[in-house]
Amino acid sequence: MNYLFLANALVETTAGAVALVSPKTLPMFSHVNSQGKSAARWWAVAVIALGIASFVARNASDNDVGKHAIATGMLFYHGALVYFCAKAAEARPGVPIHVLLALGFALYINTHAHFF
């Protein structure tokens, strides 16, 4: 399951880096004004932080509570994004990737987490 954390890290840091450099490149930020670009960059920093957390957790033991906490947070995050991306026409291209990552984290939690 280390590949799940690595894949999540790549998706999040790539999206964050693109939004940091050129927010209008991403469909969900294509119509933002200058204030929106600033908010998109704040979002980018947060998403990069999620990617870094996933990257660091990838090699942690499957018994590590920190790894379980990150997986639980990522399940909520990707599950919520499936809902919000599906509602916003310009963000719909993000639905499949968030569905796959949400399912991956749900499977990880189901098979590795013993605290639920």
C-alpha positions as CSV (number, residue, x, y, z in Angstrom):
1,M,0.0,0.0,0.0
2,N,3.0,2.3,-0.1
3,Y,2.1,3.0,-3.7
4,L,-1.2,4.5,-2.6
5,F,0.6,7.0,-0.4
6,L,3.1,7.7,-3.2
7,A,0.4,8.1,-5.8
8,N,-1.5,10.5,-3.5
9,A,1.7,12.5,-2.9
10,L,2.3,12.8,-6.7
11,V,-1.3,13.9,-7.4
12,E,-1.5,16.4,-4.6
13,T,2.0,18.0,-5.1
14,T,1.6,18.1,-8.9
15,A,-1.8,19.8,-8.6
16,G,-0.5,22.2,-5.9
17,A,2.6,23.1,-7.9
18,V,0.6,23.8,-11.0
19,A,-1.8,26.0,-9.0
20,L,1.0,27.8,-7.3
21,V,2.7,28.7,-10.6
22,S,-0.3,29.2,-12.8
23,P,-3.7,28.8,-11.1
24,K,-5.7,29.3,-14.3
25,T,-4.2,26.2,-15.8
26,L,-6.4,24.0,-13.6
27,P,-10.0,23.9,-14.8
28,M,-11.5,24.7,-11.4
29,F,-9.5,28.0,-11.3
30,S,-9.9,28.9,-15.0
31,H,-12.3,31.8,-14.3
32,V,-10.8,33.4,-11.2
33,N,-9.9,37.0,-10.9
34,S,-6.8,38.4,-9.1
35,Q,-8.3,37.8,-5.7
36,G,-9.2,34.2,-6.8
37,K,-5.7,33.6,-7.9
38,S,-4.5,34.5,-4.4
39,A,-7.0,32.1,-2.9
40,A,-5.9,29.4,-5.4
41,R,-2.3,29.8,-4.3
42,W,-3.3,29.4,-0.6
43,W,-5.1,26.2,-1.7
44,A,-2.0,25.1,-3.5
45,V,0.2,25.4,-0.4
46,A,-2.3,23.3,1.6
47,V,-2.5,20.7,-1.1
48,I,1.3,20.5,-1.4
49,A,1.4,20.0,2.4
50,L,-1.0,17.0,2.0
51,G,1.2,15.6,-0.6
52,I,4.3,15.9,1.6
53,A,2.5,14.2,4.5
54,S,1.6,11.3,2.2
55,F,5.1,11.1,0.8
56,V,6.6,11.0,4.3
57,A,4.1,8.4,5.5
58,R,4.6,6.0,2.6
59,N,7.4,4.1,4.3
60,A,6.0,4.1,7.8
61,S,5.0,0.8,9.3
62,D,1.4,-0.2,8.7
63,N,1.0,-0.2,12.5
64,D,2.0,3.4,12.7
65,V,-0.8,5.5,14.1
66,G,0.4,8.6,12.2
67,K,0.0,6.6,8.9
68,H,-3.5,5.6,9.9
69,A,-4.3,9.2,10.8
70,I,-3.1,10.4,7.4
71,A,-5.1,7.7,5.6
72,T,-8.2,8.6,7.5
73,G,-7.8,12.3,6.7
74,M,-7.2,11.4,3.0
75,L,-10.3,9.3,2.9
76,F,-12.4,12.2,4.1
77,Y,-10.6,14.7,1.8
78,H,-11.0,12.6,-1.3
79,G,-14.5,11.6,-0.5
80,A,-15.5,15.2,0.0
81,L,-13.8,16.2,-3.2
82,V,-15.7,13.5,-5.2
83,Y,-18.9,15.2,-4.0
84,F,-17.8,18.8,-4.7
85,C,-16.1,18.0,-8.0
86,A,-19.2,16.2,-9.2
87,K,-21.3,19.3,-8.4
88,A,-19.0,21.8,-10.2
89,A,-18.9,21.4,-14.0
90,E,-15.4,22.8,-14.4
91,A,-14.0,20.4,-11.7
92,R,-15.6,17.2,-13.0
93,P,-12.4,15.9,-14.6
94,G,-11.1,15.5,-11.0
95,V,-13.8,13.0,-10.0
96,P,-12.2,9.8,-11.3
97,I,-8.9,10.4,-9.6
98,H,-10.5,11.3,-6.3
99,V,-12.8,8.3,-6.5
100,L,-9.8,6.0,-7.0
101,L,-7.9,7.6,-4.2
102,A,-10.9,7.5,-1.8
103,L,-11.4,3.8,-2.6
104,G,-7.7,3.1,-2.1
105,F,-7.7,4.8,1.3
106,A,-10.9,3.1,2.3
107,L,-9.3,-0.3,1.5
108,Y,-6.2,0.6,3.4
109,I,-8.1,1.6,6.5
110,N,-10.3,-1.5,6.2
111,T,-7.3,-3.9,5.9
112,H,-4.7,-2.1,8.1
113,A,-6.3,0.1,10.8
114,H,-7.3,-1.7,14.0
115,F,-8.6,1.3,15.9
116,F,-12.1,1.5,14.2
